[in-house]
Amino acid sequence: MEKIDALREAVKKSLLEWKEFLTPRIEPEDQKLEPKIVFDDENNSYLLLFSGWKGNQRIHSLLIHIEITGNKIWIQEDNTEEGVAADLEKNGVAKNDIVLGFQPPNLRPFTEYAPI
């Protein structure tokens, strides 16, 4: 259970850092749009999304979706330019504990992360 707890903390820290990075960059005219984080420890599922209004348009957009399965962090969605995997590494997660779940299984062995 120790490893799962460490992975959870690294994921949470990374998502909080992303939220802190994004919040001041929201344009003044978009102030009704905000980044939101969802931590679900029971199901080991973690999200960062934008929710709110941009003018008259409703926005509900997923930026990052991470799950912890089988003692590995699965990045299911990553709509960042830099990539959340690098942030997880900075927060102490080994590359072999990160799976790029958004990549097709046949391409994962060619990444620098876990090929599962």
C-alpha positions, 0 to 999 in steps of 0.5 A: 500500500505504501507504493500506491500512497506515494503514487497518489501523492505524486499525482495530486502534487502534479495536478495541484501544480498544474492548477496553480500554473493555469489559474493566473493565465486565464484571460480577464474576459474568461474569469468565469472559466476555472480549472478544477481538480477531482481526486477520487482515492477510492477508485484511484482516478484523478482529473484536471478540467476546465469548467465554466463559461467563456462568453455565452459558451459553456466549457467543460473540457478535460485537460488531464486524466490519470488513473492508478492501476496495478501499481502504475500511473496510467495517463489516460488523457494529457492535453498539455503541451509539456506533458504531465509525465515529466511533472510526475517524474519531477515529483519522484515517479520512475519512468517505468511506473508511468504508462502512456495509456492514451498511446496505442498498446503497440506504440508504448514499447517505443516510448521511454515509459512503461510498455504495458 
